[in-house]
Amino acid sequence: MKVSLSLKYGVYIFLGLVSFFFSMHLLGLDHLTELRLFNFFIVSVGIYKLIEKNIIANKTNNYADNFLQSIKAAFTSILLFTVSLIIYLEFINPSFMTVLEQSKIWGINMGVMQIAAAILVEGVASSFMICFTLMQYFKSIEYSEGSLI
């Protein structure tokens, strides 16, 4: 069974986000909300690599196809991350809600579903910006005999 590039890279991005989340937790840095900016970098690298791979696999640079593939990958990773966060907050470490509330980014007395919805909206918005921005870069790239120029 062949897995689509967008699903494959969506899972890669998700694994990158989860790895970063748990690394920050293990290092005791999960209270530093500024480090969440690194999520932007993880998603950007994943989307960049997806578009690059898609151009090489198709031997052409199709703007619409690359944009659709990147959006699908980004949304896959966001949905997986949001569901994982719900499971983490509900069943694995409910006390992490206190860390989120103290970060001042979420507010006090937020529920798990409210935080999940906020993560989902934030992820969709930032991922759309990443996909669109990278597409501006890739629209001038040409495919030539196995490489991009």
C-alpha positions as CSV (number, residue, x, y, z in Angstrom):
1,M,0.0,0.0,0.0
2,K,1.4,3.3,-1.1
3,V,1.1,6.2,1.4
4,S,0.6,9.7,0.0
5,L,3.3,12.2,0.5
6,S,1.0,14.5,2.3
7,L,0.1,11.9,4.9
8,K,3.7,10.7,5.2
9,Y,5.0,14.2,5.8
10,G,2.1,15.1,8.0
11,V,3.1,12.3,10.3
12,Y,6.8,13.4,10.1
13,I,5.8,16.9,11.2
14,F,3.6,15.6,13.9
15,L,6.5,13.4,15.2
16,G,8.8,16.4,15.1
17,L,6.3,18.5,17.2
18,V,5.7,15.7,19.7
19,S,9.5,15.1,20.0
20,F,10.0,18.8,20.7
21,F,7.2,18.9,23.2
22,F,8.5,16.0,25.2
23,S,12.1,17.3,25.0
24,M,11.0,20.6,26.5
25,H,9.0,18.7,29.1
26,L,12.0,16.5,30.1
27,L,14.3,19.5,30.2
28,G,11.8,21.4,32.4
29,L,11.4,24.1,29.8
30,D,7.7,23.5,29.0
31,H,6.7,26.7,30.9
32,L,8.6,28.9,28.4
33,T,5.9,29.8,25.8
34,E,8.5,31.6,23.7
35,L,9.9,28.2,22.7
36,R,6.6,27.4,20.9
37,L,8.0,29.5,18.1
38,F,10.2,26.5,17.3
39,N,7.0,24.7,16.3
40,F,6.8,27.1,13.4
41,F,10.3,26.0,12.3
42,I,9.4,22.3,12.5
43,V,6.3,22.8,10.4
44,S,8.3,25.0,7.9
45,V,11.0,22.4,7.4
46,G,8.5,19.6,7.0
47,I,6.4,21.5,4.4
48,Y,9.6,22.6,2.6
49,K,10.8,19.0,2.3
50,L,7.3,17.8,1.2
51,I,7.1,20.3,-1.6
52,E,10.7,19.6,-2.7
53,K,9.9,15.8,-2.8
54,N,6.6,16.3,-4.6
55,I,8.3,18.3,-7.4
56,I,11.0,15.7,-7.8
57,A,8.4,12.8,-7.7
58,N,6.1,14.4,-10.2
59,K,9.0,15.8,-12.4
60,T,7.2,19.1,-12.6
61,N,6.4,22.1,-10.4
62,N,2.6,22.3,-10.3
63,Y,1.6,25.2,-8.0
64,A,-1.9,23.9,-7.2
65,D,-0.7,20.3,-6.5
66,N,2.2,21.4,-4.3
67,F,-0.1,23.8,-2.4
68,L,-2.8,21.2,-1.9
69,Q,-0.2,18.6,-0.7
70,S,1.3,21.0,1.7
71,I,-2.0,22.0,3.2
72,K,-3.0,18.4,3.6
73,A,0.2,17.5,5.4
74,A,0.0,20.5,7.7
75,F,-3.6,19.8,8.6
76,T,-2.8,16.1,9.2
77,S,-0.1,17.1,11.6
78,I,-2.3,19.6,13.4
79,L,-5.1,17.2,13.8
80,L,-2.8,14.5,15.1
81,F,-1.1,16.9,17.5
82,T,-4.5,18.3,18.8
83,V,-5.8,14.8,19.4
84,S,-2.6,13.8,21.1
85,L,-2.7,16.9,23.3
86,I,-6.3,16.1,24.4
87,I,-5.2,12.6,25.3
88,Y,-2.2,13.9,27.1
89,L,-4.1,16.5,29.1
90,E,-7.1,14.2,29.9
91,F,-5.4,10.9,30.7
92,I,-1.6,11.1,30.9
93,N,-0.7,14.4,32.7
94,P,-3.8,16.5,33.7
95,S,-1.5,18.6,35.9
96,F,0.0,20.1,32.8
97,M,-3.1,22.2,32.6
98,T,-1.6,24.3,35.4
99,V,1.5,25.0,33.4
100,L,-0.7,26.1,30.5
101,E,-2.8,28.4,32.7
102,Q,0.3,30.0,34.2
103,S,1.8,30.8,30.8
104,K,-0.7,33.7,30.5
105,I,-1.2,32.9,26.8
106,W,-4.3,30.8,27.5
107,G,-5.9,32.4,30.5
108,I,-7.2,30.9,33.7
109,N,-9.8,28.2,34.1
110,M,-9.6,27.0,30.5
111,G,-10.8,23.5,29.7
112,V,-9.0,20.9,27.7
113,M,-11.4,21.3,24.8
114,Q,-10.9,25.1,24.8
115,I,-7.2,24.7,24.7
116,A,-7.4,22.1,22.0
117,A,-9.6,24.4,19.9
118,A,-7.1,27.2,20.4
119,I,-4.2,25.0,19.3
120,L,-6.2,23.8,16.3
121,V,-7.0,27.4,15.2
122,E,-3.5,28.6,15.8
123,G,-2.1,25.6,13.9
124,V,-4.4,26.0,10.9
125,A,-3.6,29.7,10.7
126,S,0.2,29.4,11.0
127,S,0.3,26.4,8.7
128,F,-1.6,28.2,6.0
129,M,0.8,31.1,6.2
130,I,3.8,28.7,6.1
131,C,2.3,26.8,3.1
132,F,1.5,30.0,1.2
133,T,4.9,31.6,1.9
134,L,6.8,28.5,0.8
135,M,4.7,28.3,-2.3
136,Q,5.9,31.9,-3.2
137,Y,9.5,30.6,-3.0
138,F,8.8,27.4,-4.9
139,K,6.8,28.9,-7.8
140,S,10.1,30.2,-9.3
141,I,11.8,26.8,-9.0
142,E,12.2,24.6,-12.0
143,Y,12.6,20.9,-12.2
144,S,15.5,19.7,-14.4
145,E,16.5,16.0,-14.7
146,G,16.2,14.9,-11.1
147,S,17.1,18.2,-9.4
148,L,15.6,21.6,-8.7
149,I,17.0,24.8,-10.2
